[in-house]
Amino acid sequence: MRTLLAGAYAFFFFAVTFVLLNSCSKKNETAQLPVISPTVNPIPYSTIVYLIKPTDKSWNVDYYNAAKSSILEIKDWYKTQLGKTFILNPVVVDTLSGLHTSGWYADNNGPDISGSVVYAYNNVKYEMKQLLGSKFDTSLYTYFVYVQANIPDETVPRGLAVEGSNNLDGLVDKVNFFMGMDAHALAHAFGLPEPTVETSNGIMSAVGIPKWPNCVFTPAEKDSLNISPFVQGD
């Protein structure tokens, strides 16, 4: 009997250990998001951050938490670079239930939706207009939209930054490269173009992005951001 019990306990221990390890290896797609009160009246000239869930996905709490902590860290980094930073709303990350399956976001859905290039970026912009209507206003707000879908990095100046699940996975794992990518994408949303001359540690340069947080804006980039109405906070 004692041998049988010992064997049963051993089996139970290894079974529980396997389940726990297997559960921890997956992104948290089933837990409930925290209660979120949507930003109904955003602060003028603020940066509004959204997490979009495609119709064939469940909410990923790890993605939500990573997006929130990352944008707050980027906000602080901008302050160290410029002496001022962008404004976030009290609800740091809003959520939106998307209107399409995850595959739609990277597809070419025709010129009226996807344009002729940067399909994913244009798809997300199209859906934001569908979801927000006239409230989607890049003259008054800058948007950073994370989508729980596999899309390429495609952010162009100005008004909107877009990142997908590959980026979110990197943020969950706290990989510096993806933090740098988000700071880079947001700077595009504030109007900065790709640099004409790459610098070794510039956040707008491909070689500088992985050096986050030890990367910088160039003097010319600082001058451009310092006159932006979207970079004015403490």
Buried (B, 14 or more C-beta within 10 A) or exposed (E): EEEEEEEEEEEEEEEEEEEEEEEEEEBBEEEEBEEEEEBEEBBEBBBBBBBBBBEEBEBBBBBBBBBBBBBBBBBEBBBEBBEBBBBBBEBBBBBBEBEBEBEBBBBBBEEEBBBEEBBBBBBBBBBBEEBBEEBBEBEBBBBBBBBBBBBBBBBBEBBBBBBBBBBBBBBBEEBBEBBBBBBBBBBBBBBBEEBEEEBEBBBBBEEBBBBBBEBBBBEEBBEBBEEBEBBBBE
